[in-house]
Amino acid sequence: MTDTISAIATATGNAALGIIRISGPDAKAVLRRIVPGATAHRFPRKIRYGKAVDVDTGTLIDDVLCFYSPGPNTATGEDTAEIHGHGGMLVLNRLLQQTFNAGARLAEPGEFTRRAYTNGRMDLTQAEAVMALIGAKSERAAQTAARQLNGSIGRELAAEYEQVTTIAAALETCLDFPDEDLPDEQNAEFVSQLDDVCEKLTHAVQSYRMGQLLTKGAKVVIAGPSNAGKSSLLNALIREDKALVDSVPGTTRDIVEASYEIDGIPITFLDTAGLRFGAQKVEQMGMAKSKQAIDTADLILIVLDGAEELEIQSDIQQILDANAGRTVIVLNKSDKATFSAKRFSFIDQPVVSISVQKHHNLEALQHQMRNYLVSEQVSPDLILTTARQLNAVETALTHTKTAMRTLAENGEPELAAADIRWAREALAGLWGKHAMTDVIDTIFSSFCLGK
């Protein structure tokens, strides 16, 4: 923290502009040596024009814009400076080298953001949101990351943290007077308050699935018998001829991937090889891949030919039994005279009847997919997006429930106090108030240079 650090903050490759970031106690001195003619150091937070030079020889490197901002009201909480030059990598690397010559060192991955966290400019959930915003795959994912960067998780759970802190203090006070029992009215009030805390924490835990879908996307597998219309359905959904379509069974022998988006959730469709009897060796290899894809799917669209008898009913039933709750049954070819949903009475869940060829009822299918993937119960301001966040809230929830049961059964208040203490510590760890060093190292090591 006593070093002055620097890094290229823009993407690699040729561009119109490139930025060098500098942060630390010598940021002003480093800037003055590289751009000696600029007056940025005398006019904080004002952009100034100057000529960047080699600090040893005075040789011109580039015409630049620059500015200086004194701490603590900066992104990192330290004195910071930036040099904006032309975006060629040769120029940027020369400018970066001059920051080293002037007394700075190369920043480690995520070190700028880590300094912001260490200096109290953001908590850990906000730090994690930085990379989530950079890597957002959809507009909704970007909005969620922006809310977290603005401290939404901290605001949403602040009342619960305050509640357990207050109850912890009250229970600890009771322990100082072991001969006096906790009054019944106060005990009942604590149980009611902890029940409210559990409800909010439960909602937070449930939001993690949505957070994963937003940040990593959903894998939707299109599976079913050969010639049921799986590839045609893929093409219809993404409005592109991505997969080959033919009346000959077994056209799709390997997995075909395509990208899509539903209500801000990035979707990766996997069109798989058809399941059928008498498949040749290469088709059997494709079918094996299909079953592997099904095992890891977030949602499975099982496409069946509604105009023909199903020859592999046992295989389909096996898929349904093994993946209950994450399948949508799609009966295709509803435009055919021989179409009948009754022959699929063995399926004990709702089905969607469509005609891919006529583009009939595809909206109903998309609605079913949306209902499964998009939870309307999740608050946009409280969505957990990392396993670390989930673990912290689950730990807090477990101990809060235990403390609530202890008090509800008129158990020992010291036992409840211990669980409340653990719940409070878990919530504090969510924001990084008492985070272990190795946890912090893991978070920031995944950042890019310049962040």
C-alpha positions in Angstrom: 0.0 0.0 0.0 3.0 2.3 0.3 4.0 1.7 -3.4 2.8 3.7 -6.3 1.4 1.4 -8.9 0.6 1.8 -12.6 -0.9 -0.3 -15.5 -2.5 0.0 -18.9 -6.2 0.3 -18.2 -7.6 -0.2 -21.7 -7.8 -3.3 -23.8 -4.9 -4.5 -25.8 -4.7 -3.8 -29.6 -4.7 -0.6 -31.7 -7.3 2.0 -30.8 -7.9 5.7 -30.9 -7.1 6.2 -27.2 -5.3 4.3 -24.5 -5.1 5.0 -20.7 -2.3 4.6 -18.2 -3.6 4.5 -14.6 -1.4 5.5 -11.7 -2.3 5.2 -8.0 -0.3 5.8 -4.8 1.6 8.4 -2.7 3.9 9.4 -5.6 1.2 9.6 -8.3 1.7 13.4 -8.7 5.5 13.1 -8.9 5.3 10.3 -11.5 2.9 12.3 -13.6 5.0 15.5 -13.4 8.1 13.7 -14.6 6.4 12.1 -17.6 4.4 15.1 -18.6 6.5 18.0 -17.3 4.8 20.7 -19.3 1.3 20.0 -18.2 -0.3 21.8 -15.2 -2.5 18.9 -14.1 -0.8 18.8 -10.7 -1.7 22.4 -10.0 -5.4 22.0 -11.1 -6.7 18.7 -9.5 -9.4 16.9 -11.4 -9.0 19.1 -14.4 -7.9 17.5 -17.7 -4.8 19.2 -19.2 -2.9 18.8 -22.4 0.8 18.0 -22.5 3.7 16.2 -24.1 4.8 12.9 -22.6 8.6 12.4 -22.7 11.2 9.9 -21.7 12.1 10.8 -18.1 15.8 10.1 -18.7 16.4 11.7 -22.1 13.5 14.1 -22.6 12.7 12.4 -25.9 9.1 13.0 -27.1 6.8 9.9 -26.8 3.3 11.2 -27.4 0.9 14.1 -27.2 -1.4 13.3 -24.3 -4.2 14.4 -22.0 -3.7 13.9 -18.3 -5.2 14.7 -14.9 -4.4 14.3 -11.2 -6.7 13.7 -8.3 -5.6 13.8 -4.7 -7.0 11.2 -2.2 -9.0 10.2 -0.4 -12.0 11.1 -2.7 -10.7 9.0 -5.6 -11.6 5.5 -6.9 -8.8 3.9 -4.9 -8.9 6.3 -2.0 -5.3 7.3 -2.9 -3.7 10.0 -5.0 -4.3 9.0 -8.6 -3.4 10.2 -12.0 -4.1 9.1 -15.6 -2.4 9.7 -18.9 -4.5 9.4 -22.0 -2.4 8.8 -25.1 -2.9 7.3 -28.6 -4.0 3.7 -28.4 -1.2 1.9 -30.1 0.4 -0.8 -27.9 3.9 0.4 -28.7 3.1 3.9 -27.5 1.2 2.7 -24.4 4.0 0.3 -23.4 6.5 3.1 -23.8 4.4 5.3 -21.5 4.0 2.5 -19.0 7.7 2.0 -19.0 8.2 5.7 -18.1 6.0 5.3 -15.1 8.4 2.6 -13.9 11.4 4.8 -14.6 9.6 7.6 -12.6 9.2 5.4 -9.5 6.0 3.4 -9.9 5.7 -0.4 -10.2 3.4 -2.6 -12.3 0.1 -3.2 -10.6 -0.9 -6.7 -9.8 -4.2 -8.1 -11.2 -7.1 -6.3 -9.4 -4.8 -4.2 -7.3 -6.5 -0.9 -8.0 -9.8 -2.4 -7.0 -8.3 -4.1 -4.0 -6.9 -0.7 -2.8 -10.4 0.7 -3.2 -11.7 -2.0 -0.9 -8.9 -1.7 1.6 -9.3 2.0 1.8 -13.1 1.7 2.4 -14.2 3.0 -1.0 -16.2 -0.2 -1.6 -17.1 -3.5 0.0 -16.4 -7.0 -1.3 -19.7 -7.4 -3.1 -19.1 -4.1 -4.9 -15.6 -5.3 -5.8 -17.0 -8.5 -7.2 -19.5 -6.4 -9.2 -16.6 -4.7 -11.1 -15.6 -7.8 -13.0 -19.3 -8.8 -13.3 -20.0 -5.6 -15.1 -17.0 -5.9 -17.4 -17.9 -9.5 -18.3 -21.7 -9.0 -18.5 -23.2 -11.0 -21.4 -26.6 -9.2 -21.5 -28.2 -5.9 -20.7 -29.9 -7.4 -17.6 -26.7 -8.8 -16.3 -25.0 -5.4 -16.7 -27.9 -3.8 -14.9 -27.6 -6.2 -12.0 -23.8 -5.7 -11.8 -24.3 -1.9 -11.9 -26.7 -2.1 -8.9 -24.3 -4.2 -7.0 -21.5 -1.8 -7.8 -23.7 0.9 -6.3 -24.0 -1.2 -3.1 -27.4 -2.8 -3.6 -26.7 -6.0 -1.6 -25.4 -4.0 1.3 -28.4 -1.8 1.4 -30.9 -4.7 1.0 -29.4 -6.7 3.9 -28.4 -3.7 6.1 -31.6 -3.9 8.2 -31.1 -7.7 8.8 -27.5 -7.1 9.9 -28.6 -4.4 12.2 -31.4 -6.6 13.6 -29.1 -9.6 14.5 -26.6 -7.1 15.9 -29.2 -5.6 18.2 -30.5 -9.1 19.3 -26.9 -10.3 19.9 -26.3 -7.3 22.1 -29.5 -8.0 24.1 -28.7 -11.7 24.6 -25.1 -11.0 25.6 -26.5 -8.6 28.2 -28.7 -11.4 29.6 -25.7 -13.6 30.0 -24.3 -11.1 32.5 -27.2 -11.9 34.8 -27.5 -15.7 34.6 -30.0 -15.9 37.5 -32.6 -13.9 35.5 -34.5 -15.6 32.7 -35.2 -13.8 29.4 -38.7 -12.2 29.8 -41.4 -14.1 27.8 -42.4 -11.0 25.9 -38.9 -10.2 24.9 -38.2 -13.8 23.9 -41.3 -13.8 21.7 -40.3 -10.5 20.1 -36.8 -11.9 19.3 -38.4 -15.0 17.7 -40.6 -12.8 15.5 -37.7 -10.6 14.5 -35.5 -13.6 13.7 -38.3 -15.1 11.6 -38.3 -11.9 9.5 -34.6 -12.1 9.1 -34.8 -15.7 8.0 -37.4 -14.8 5.4 -35.2 -12.1 3.9 -32.1 -14.3 3.9 -34.1 -17.1 2.3 -35.1 -14.8 -0.6 -31.4 -13.9 -1.0 -30.4 -17.6 -1.1 -33.1 -18.3 -3.7 -31.8 -15.4 -5.9 -28.5 -17.2 -6.5 -29.9 -19.4 -9.3 -31.0 -16.2 -11.1 -27.6 -14.7 -10.4 -25.9 -17.7 -12.0 -28.1 -17.5 -15.1 -27.4 -13.8 -15.5 -23.7 -14.1 -15.1 -23.0 -17.5 -16.8 -26.1 -17.9 -18.9 -28.3 -20.9 -19.3 -27.7 -24.1 -21.2 -30.8 -25.3 -23.0 -30.6 -28.7 -24.6 -32.9 -29.7 -27.4 -33.3 -33.5 -27.3 -35.6 -36.2 -28.6 -36.0 -38.8 -31.3 -34.6 -38.4 -34.8 -36.8 -36.5 -37.3 -38.9 -34.9 -34.6 -37.9 -31.4 -35.7 -35.2 -30.5 -33.2 -32.9 -28.7 -35.7 -35.8 -27.0 -37.3 -36.9 -25.8 -33.9 -33.4 -24.4 -33.2 -33.4 -22.5 -36.4 -36.9 -21.1 -35.7 -36.0 -20.0 -32.2 -32.9 -18.1 -33.2 -34.3 -17.0 -36.6 -31.2 -18.3 -38.4 -30.4 -21.5 -40.4 -27.8 -22.6 -37.9 -28.4 -26.4 -38.1 -28.7 -28.6 -41.2 -32.2 -29.9 -41.7 -33.1 -33.0 -43.8 -35.9 -35.7 -43.8 -33.2 -38.4 -43.5 -32.9 -39.6 -39.9 -29.6 -38.9 -38.2 -28.7 -35.6 -39.9 -27.4 -34.1 -36.7 -24.6 -36.3 -35.4 -22.7 -33.8 -33.3 -23.9 -31.0 -31.0 -24.7 -27.7 -32.7 -24.5 -24.6 -30.5 -26.3 -21.3 -30.9 -26.7 -18.2 -28.8 -30.0 -16.5 -27.8 -31.4 -14.3 -25.1 -34.6 -14.5 -23.0 -35.5 -11.5 -20.8 -31.8 -10.6 -20.4 -30.6 -14.2 -19.7 -28.0 -15.4 -22.2 -29.0 -18.8 -23.6 -26.8 -21.4 -25.3 -28.9 -23.8 -27.2 -27.5 -27.2 -27.8 -29.1 -29.1 -30.7 -28.3 -32.8 -30.1 -28.2 -36.0 -32.1 -31.6 -37.7 -32.3 -32.3 -40.8 -30.2 -33.4 -43.8 -32.2 -33.0 -47.6 -32.6 -30.6 -49.0 -35.2 -28.3 -46.0 -35.2 -24.9 -46.5 -36.9 -21.7 -46.2 -34.9 -21.1 -42.5 -35.6 -24.8 -41.7 -34.6 -24.3 -43.7 -31.4 -21.4 -41.5 -30.6 -23.6 -38.5 -31.1 -26.3 -40.0 -28.9 -23.8 -40.5 -26.2 -22.9 -36.8 -26.4 -26.5 -35.9 -26.3 -27.0 -37.8 -23.0 -23.9 -36.0 -21.5 -25.4 -32.6 -22.6 -28.7 -33.5 -21.0 -27.0 -34.3 -17.7 -25.5 -30.8 -17.4 -28.4 -28.8 -18.9 -30.3 -26.0 -17.1 -33.4 -26.8 -19.2 -34.2 -29.6 -21.6 -36.6 -29.2 -24.5 -37.8 -32.7 -25.4 -39.1 -32.5 -28.9 -41.5 -35.3 -30.0 -43.2 -35.9 -33.4 -46.8 -35.5 -32.5 -47.9 -37.0 -35.8 -46.2 -40.4 -35.4 -46.1 -43.2 -32.8 -43.1 -42.9 -30.4 -40.8 -45.9 -30.8 -38.5 -45.1 -27.9 -41.0 -44.4 -25.1 -38.8 -46.0 -22.4 -35.8 -43.8 -23.3 -37.9 -40.6 -23.1 -39.5 -41.8 -19.9 -36.0 -42.3 -18.4 -35.0 -38.8 -19.4 -38.2 -37.4 -17.8 -37.7 -39.4 -14.6 -34.0 -38.3 -14.2 -34.7 -34.7 -14.9 -37.9 -33.9 -13.3 -38.5 -30.1 -12.9 -36.2 -29.0 -15.7 -37.9 -30.4 -18.9 -40.4 -28.9 -21.3 -42.2 -31.3 -23.6 -42.6 -30.0 -27.1 -45.1 -31.9 -29.4 -44.1 -30.8 -33.0 -46.0 -31.1 -36.3 -49.4 -29.9 -34.9 -50.3 -28.9 -38.5 -50.4 -32.6 -39.6 -53.7 -34.4 -39.9 -52.3 -37.4 -37.9 -51.2 -35.2 -35.0 -52.6 -36.4 -31.6 -51.5 -35.5 -28.1 -53.4 -38.4 -26.7 -50.8 -41.0 -27.7 -48.4 -39.3 -25.3 -50.6 -39.9 -22.3 -47.7 -41.5 -20.5 -46.2 -38.0 -20.0 -47.6 -36.7 -16.7 -46.6 -33.1 -17.2 -47.9 -30.2 -19.3 -46.9 -30.2 -23.0 -46.6 -27.5 -25.6 -48.0 -28.3 -29.1 -46.3 -26.5 -31.9 -45.7 -26.5 -35.6 -42.1 -25.5 -36.5 -42.9 -25.6 -40.2 -45.8 -23.2 -39.8 -44.2 -21.3 -36.9 -47.4 -22.0 -34.9 -47.4 -21.5 -31.1 -43.7 -20.8 -30.8 -44.6 -17.9 -28.5 -46.2 -20.4 -26.1 -43.0 -22.4 -26.0 -40.9 -19.3 -25.4 -43.3 -18.4 -22.6 -42.8 -21.8 -20.9 -39.0 -21.3 -21.2 -39.3 -17.9 -19.7 -41.4 -19.1 -16.8 -38.8 -21.7 -15.9 -35.7 -19.5 -16.3 -36.9 -16.1 -15.2 -38.1 -15.8 -11.6 -40.4 -12.9 -11.0 -40.0 -13.3 -7.2 -36.4 -12.2 -7.2 -35.7 -8.6 -6.3 -33.4 -6.9 -8.9 -31.6 -5.3 -6.0 -30.9 -8.5 -4.1 -29.3 -11.1 -6.5 -26.4 -13.1 -5.2 -24.0 -13.8 -8.1 -21.0 -15.6 -6.6 -20.5 -18.8 -4.6 -18.8 -16.8 -1.8 -21.8 -14.6 -1.4 -24.1 -17.6 -1.3 -22.0 -19.3 1.3 -22.0 -16.3 3.5 -25.8 -15.9 3.4 -26.5 -19.6 3.8 -24.3 -19.7 6.9 -26.1 -16.7 8.3 -29.4 -18.2 7.5 -28.5 -21.6 9.2 -27.4 -20.0 12.4 -30.3 -17.6 12.5 -32.8 -20.5 12.1 -31.0 -22.4 14.9 -31.1 -19.4 17.2 -34.8 -18.9 16.5 -35.6 -22.5 17.3 -33.7 -22.3 20.5 -35.6 -19.2 21.7 -38.9 -20.6 20.5 -38.4 -23.7 22.6 -37.4 -21.6 25.6 -33.9 -23.0 25.3 -30.7 -21.6 26.8 -30.2 -17.9 25.7 -26.4 -18.5 25.7 -26.8 -21.1 22.9 -29.0 -18.7 20.9 -26.4 -15.9 21.5 -23.7 -18.1 20.1 -25.6 -18.8 16.9 -26.6 -15.1 16.5 -23.0 -14.2 16.8 -22.0 -16.6 14.0 -24.9 -15.3 11.9 -23.7 -11.7 12.4 -20.1 -12.7 11.5 -21.2 -14.4 8.3 -23.1 -11.3 7.2 -20.1 -9.1 8.0 -18.0 -11.5 5.9 -20.4 -11.0 3.0 -19.2 -7.4 2.8 -15.6 -8.2 3.7 -15.7 -6.6 7.2 -13.9 -9.6 8.7 -12.8 -11.4 5.5 -9.8 -13.7 5.6 -6.8 -12.7 3.6 -6.9 -15.9 1.4 -10.5 -15.1 0.5 -9.5 -11.6 -0.6 -6.6 -12.9 -2.5 -8.8 -15.3 -4.4 -11.3 -12.6 -5.4 -8.8 -10.1 -6.7 -6.5 -12.6 -8.4 -9.2 -13.1 -11.1 -9.2 -9.4 -12.1 -7.4 -8.0 -15.1 -4.5 -5.7 -15.0 -5.6 -2.1 -14.7 -8.6 -2.9 -12.5 
